Every structure is written in structure tokens, then in C-alpha cells.
Amino acid sequence: MFEPKKVMIVDDSKLIRLTVRRILEAQGIEVTEMDTVEPLLEEPWRADDLDLLILDINLPGTDGITALKYMQTCDELKRLPVMILSSYSERTMVCKAIEYGAIEYMTKPVVDDELISRVINAIGPLQDGVTECICNEVSRAKRGNTSLSIIRAGIGNAPSTSLMQEIRKQLKGVLRSIDTVLISRGRLFIIVLPVTGISGCKVVKKKINNILECRREIVANVMLSQVSFPDDGDTAESLIALLNEKGDAVIDNAC
């Protein structure tokens, strides 16, 4: 199983931090946030398990450029990839940030698809959280001797990230609070339904199909498939393998 990526966002705007967190957490990334960069510079151990730092330039106290310069002199921090997220778009500022170690530079406002693309460029493929969720729910079902169902919803024309997020919110609106809707790296919806057997899963599939087929932006056919515990398998590995057999592989099969 892939370990989730870990990203820190440093920005004095709470709205920006919340926006970045929403976008990245939906992709299975663990996000921490700070409104100033001083705690990271004073305590470099905070970067020990980070894959990426997203840094604003116009910060209270130590600004982003000064922080970049300092990080290049600090053994614990100079290996940490840094992506600048700033309202400054001047070429001189971009060049200065790159000169002092930034590997990506993105201007505000934050656009979902661009942010994800830039993060992928910086740290590689993102953990989607699907495998971990299934492993955890199978373990919980075993402990409680309950059923579990998983639905995969495929959309052939690969909608944008913003549309996927909008649909995800709509799907969550017709499901229970204990149900989980994830977006896999393969641009598929994975819906995990605790305490739900085959018959209950069929009811949920109808709700999902109704929502997806009513979206005019989706021009391709909606493809739904399901597996259930313990009917289709009694381990996370077997359920994942069967789910992958029913279409393109979307999740890693190692737990």
C-alpha cells in the first residue's frame, strides 16, 4: 500500500489554507498548515516526514523568499521540495524564487486542476486513500461481524477535478454519514458502504446512477460495479482484486 503524501501549506490567509487543504485532502494527501514560516525554520524536525512545502511569499514576519534562502543553508530543510503559491506574478519574483530553491511557482487564485498538476510535478503520483479505507473498513466489519459493500463508478470522459469534487459532494448528499466517497487516481468514484449487504448496495447503486446520468457534462456512459464482504471475499486483498477485475485497475492490492 502506498503511504499517503504529506504536504505543509504556509500562508497567512485562512481561506487559502482551507482551499488548498480541501483540494489536496480529496486526493488522499495529508495536509498540515501554518500561518507563518518561523516555526518550521526554528524547528526543522517539522519537515522530517514532509513530501512538499507550499509557501506564500508575502508572509508576516519572515517572508517566503527569505525563508527559501535560509532553507538552503539548513541541512534538515534544504532537501525539502518547495512550491511557491503567491499573488506575485512578476518574472523577477518567479526567477528569484527558483534561484533560491523553489521547484514550482503557482500564482493565486488557486485553481483545483492546476494545483494538483503542480503538486504531482513536484512529488509524483498522489495517494488516493482508497486502499487504506477499504483495509480499515474490512477490519472493522470483521470485528463487528457486519457486512460491507464497495461500489466503483466509472465515467468514460474523465471530467475535470472541479466537476469530480462537485459530483462527490452531490453523492455524499444522498448517502449516510458513515459512508465514504473517494476519488481514485484513475478518476473513478469509490463508494465504501459499511454495514451494507448486496441488497442494500443495489439500492445505493440506483441513487448513484440517477445522479451521474443527470449530469449533462458527462457525455459517456456511467459504469457501475460492486463487491461485498463477505459474499465476494473475506479479505481486503480479495475484494480489491475483484474490483480491479471489473474494470481498469484503480487501487493497489497490497494492505
N, C-alpha and C positions, 0 to 999 in steps of 0.2 A: 504494500500500500504506500502511495506517495505521502510524504509528510507535507502538511499544508505550508504554503509560503507565508512568511511573516514580514509585514510592512509597517513602518512607522511614518505617520504624517505629522509634520511640524508646521503649523500655520496658526496665526493669531485669530483667524476668523473661524468661529464655531460652525458656521454654515458650511464653509469649505471642508472642514474636517468631517462633518457629518455626511456631506455629499460623497467625499472620497471613501469613507467607511462603508456607506451603503453600496456603492458600486463594487468595491473590492470584496466585501464580505459575501456578496451574492455570487462571487466567483470562487468561494471557498478559501479566501485569504484571511489570515488572522491580522487584525489591524489594531495598533496602539496609536495613541495621539498625544501631542503636547502642544501648548500654545507658545512656548519659547524653546530655543535650542540649548540654552545653558545647561539644563540637567543632563543632556547627552554628552556635552563637552566636558562637564565636570565629573561625570560618572560613565566612562566609556564602556563599562561592562554591560550597560543597557543595550549595546549593539551586538552582543555576543551571538544571539540567535536570529538576528535580523537578516533578511534577504535584500531589503531595499529601504532607503530613506527617501521620502518625498519631502522636499524642503522649499519653503517660501523664501523669497529674498527680503521682502520688507517686513522684518520682524521687530518687535520691541526688544531692546537690549542688543544682543549680538545679532547682526543681520546675516542673511544667508551666505553672502559672498565671503564675509569674514569667517564664518563657520567652516566653509569649504577650505579656505586657506589653512585654518588651524588643523582640520582633519588630515591634511596631507602631511602634517608633522607628527601625528599621533599614531603609533604603531597599531593600537587597538581599533582605530577608526579609519585609517587610510584604505583599508581593503573593502570597506562598506560601499556598495554602489549607491550613488546619489542621483536622484532625478529632481530637477528644479521645476516647481509649479508656481508661476508668478504672473502678475499682471503686466510686468515689463516685457515688451516685445522688441526693444531696440537691438539691433545687431551687435552693438558694442557690449551690451549686457550679456547677451547669449554667448558671445565669444569669451567674455571674461569668466562666465560660469564654467564653460567647457575647459578653459585653460586651467582652472583651479580644481578640476577633477570630476565635474558633473558628466554623467554619461547620457542623460536625456534632458531635454528642456521643453516644457509644455506651458503654453500661455493660458490664462484664465479667460473666459469661464470654463469650467470643467465640462467636457463632453464625454459621455459614457464610453463610446466606442474608441475614441482617441486615447483616453486614459488607459483602458485595458490594453490597447495595442502597444502603447509606450511601456507599460509595465512588463508585458510579455517580451518586448525587445530587450528590456533591461535584465530580466531574471529568468526568462524561459517559460515553458508551459505552466499553467496555473493548476493547482489542486482544486478539483471541483467539489470535494466534500461528499460525493455520492457513496464511495466505498465505505468510508468511516461511518456514515449514517446507517447504512444497511447492516454493517457489522454490529453496531451498537443496538439497533432495533431487534436483530435476530437474537442477540444475547438476552435482551430484555424479555422477548417473547418466550424464550426457553425457561427463564427463571420464573415467569408468571404462568407458564403453560397456556399461553394465549396464541391466537393466530396473528398473521402479518401478511399484508399484500403490498406489492410494488407494481406500479404502472409506469410504463415508458411511453411518452407521447412524442412522436417524431413529426417534424414539419419540413417538408421537402425543399422549400425555397429559402431556408436559412435566414430568418428575419434578423433585423438589427438588434443590438444589445438592449437598446431602449424599449423596443417593442417586446422583446422577451421578458423584460422586467415588468412591463405593463400587463402582459398576459399572466405572468406569475402572480402578480397581485390579485388579478381577477380570479384565478384558480383558487388561491388561498381564501377568497371571499365565500366560496361555496363549500369549503371543507371544514373539518373540525379543527379546534385549536391544537390537538395532538398530532395532526397530520403535517407532513413536511413536503414542500415543493422546492426542488433543487433544479438548477440549470447545469447540465453537464458540459464538459469541454466540447462535446460533439454537437452542441446547440440543440439538445433534447431536454425535455422536461422529465424529471424522475420524481414521481409522487410516491411517498412512503406512507402507508396506512396501517398504523398499529391497531391491534385488536380488530382486525377485519379479515374475514374469510373470503372465499371465492364469490359467494352470492353478493356480499356487501361490496366487493370490488367491482362487480358488474354495474351496480347502481352508480358508483362513483365514475366509472368509465363513461356512462351516458352523460353525466354532468360535464365532464371534461370535453367530450366530443361536441356537445352543444355549444360550449364556449368557443372552442377553436374553430369550428365550422362557421360561426357567425362573424369571425374576424375577416373583413374584406381584404385586409393587407396580406392574408395568407392565401396564395393562389394555388398551392399544391395540396394534394390530398393529405389529410391527417392520418397518421399511422399509430394505432394504439396496440400495446401488448402488455401482458401482465404475468406475474408469477406470484405464488402464495406459499407461505410457510404454515404448516409442514407438508402440505399436499404436493408441492412441486420440488421440495428439497428441504433438508433439515439442517443445512449449514449455510452461512453467508456465501461461501465459495460456490456451492452448487446453484444457489439462486442467481448469483451474478453471472455464472457461466450460462445458465439457461436464458437469462435476459439478453445476454450478448448474442446467443444463437438466433434470437428472433429478429435480429437486425444488425446494423453496424455496431461494432464494439464501442461502448461508451465509457466503461469503467474498468479499472484494474481489478483482477480477480484474486489478489493476494491480501489477506487480512492479518 
